[in-house]
Amino acid sequence: MEEETQKEKVPLFKTWRAWYALVIGSLLLLIGFFYFLTKHFS
Amino acid sequence: MSRPDWIVLVVTLLGIIAYGLYKGRASKDLDGYFLINRSVPWYIVLLSIMGTQASAVTFLSAPGQAYTDGMRFVQYYFGLPLAMVVLCITFVPVFHRLKVYTAYEFLEQRFDLKTRSLTSFLFLLQRGLSTGISIAAPSIILSSLLGWNILWTNIFMGGLLIIYTVSGGAKAVAYTQQLQLIIIFGGMCIAAYMVIHRLPPHIGFTEALHIGGKAGKLNIVTTGFKGKGGGFDWNDRYNLLSGVIGGFFLALSYFGTDQSQVGRYLTARSLSETRLSLLMNGLVKVPMQFLILLVGVLVFAFYQFHREPVFFNQTQLNLLAKSKYKDSLTTLIRDYDAAEAVRIRERTWISAGAPRDGAAGYGRPENAAGSPPLTAGAMTVERQQSEDRLQQAETRKAGYKATVRRWLNDKTIGGDDNDTNYIFLRFVVDYLPKGLIGLLISVIFLAAWGSIAATLNSLSSCTIIDFHKRFSKKELSKDKEYRLSRLYTLVWGIFCVAVAQLAYNIGNSLIEAVNVLGSLFYGVILGIFLVAFYRKKTGGLAVFISAVIVEIMVVVLTILSRKGIIPLSFLWFNVIGAIGVLLLSEAIQWLKSRRLLH
């Protein structure tokens, strides 16, 4: 499984880990943004 | 509906059917019919995943939910991006390596036949019934709002899509979903623009958000803790913790073990394309849901300056108008309208620039012509009086609405006191121009079709792969398999429309029962898959016994929760089910290894 995973070309980034970091980072940023909106408009 | 609306609706729906028939030509075998020969690019898979998840109720219910309860519902999706990452690391590589048709095939390879058959059967039972409900729910709303015959609405909602789903299989499903989503997003963007456009001239987008925020509708992030020093409210449905943890388990279960989703990303042409589609889904799903909910807040701001119906579901008001409350209702609506006139007048004056404390001005518009400016003190008094009148009108309005709900709850009436799902469509029908109403009704149909078509395809694939082919003693030819797959798609389609009609006849009790049924199995099924992936030494017997025990436990907890004996929101049942199976199977395996169990 690992071998097959390594053969796959990762689009845009060098590794899939970078993609995972992007997805999790975006979620954290969104939650932060939503928290700001909640406070700002309350 | 007007003629232009009908033209838009009919042309859109027929266009989708024709496109599905045209695009759905694939090789006539199981690989072509269910997996499109594993040849689909990531962006089509992404749209297919999104189109499968977003049902008609997503677009009907979410704006109404934001209108009544605020935007905190978006937190329900916070666990989804995390689930996408776990899927890409664990589930997807295994499914691709084993080249399975259904997720449950993997369970036989990992455990045994009975575990595979049990999970596949639970999927067929739960999905078959819930798809019927997902046809019935929007049909009931549309037939109620537009006066359509329910049987025909059910047939159009759940029956027409069968034509291209039977004919073209997964390929027709994926490519129509692509077009459907473009129309759906286009329609929702136009609706959002129209809400802003129809606000008073002095109210822009930001002011509308301030209005929603002041009314508590922009409660996007909530902690779930009860006030100062209060503990965590386990019964609170949507908050940061339940969204991240409960939402994570729910999304992992839905995308990792539900064939209606697994069947979509198995069509990707490579492992990379599958991963990319799931990760992109993780990136776009939360913002998309946020924007749909935002439409609800804008509609809320709109109704601050327009008469809000005393109850958004007119059918229920008609029910009261024919009951013992007939005369009381007439009086109530007259008083309600008077309170609404005051509320709108005062709200408009305050928001249109009534000077803040300490500033001089001309007072109310009707005072301005030829009259001298008021002093700052007089203005303060006038503004305060206006705010008091607004508050009184708001209180009276809430009282009238509560009365209508109480009447509907009267056992002799047997009405439905929840009008959340009617809010957005009522706005569309009452305030959007001709043609656009037809487009927004099409959006509801297309959202339903995308989700139902994918499910029919997956129900058919599980029936033939996990049961017919697996238990058949005769070797089936490719052509026979293909024809059987089409037949099963047709049979499931008819079954789902029949369930929809039954749901209408039996009423809310069946809809509720099916919704509960869905939340009962998800956690346990996920638990079985988690053991399969992460606990290599645990065997089939241990996981099967633990799944049965935990399922019984979840059923008992659900009953206790619904009776109000234990305060626990439904999202936590997925967590309990999944972790319960993991821990119990581990314990049983340990006892077996110590020869304490045989």
Interface residues (C-beta under 8 A of the other chain):
Chain A: M1 E4 T5 E8 K9 V10 P11 W16 W19 Y20 L22 V23 I24 S26 L27 L30 I31 F34 Y35 L37 T38 H40 F41 S42
Chain B: V74 F78 P81 L82 M84 V85 C88 I89 P93 V94 H96 R97 L209 H210 G212 G213 K214 G216 L218 N219 I220 V221 T222 L240 S270 L271 S272 R275 L276 L279 G282 L283 V286 P287 F290
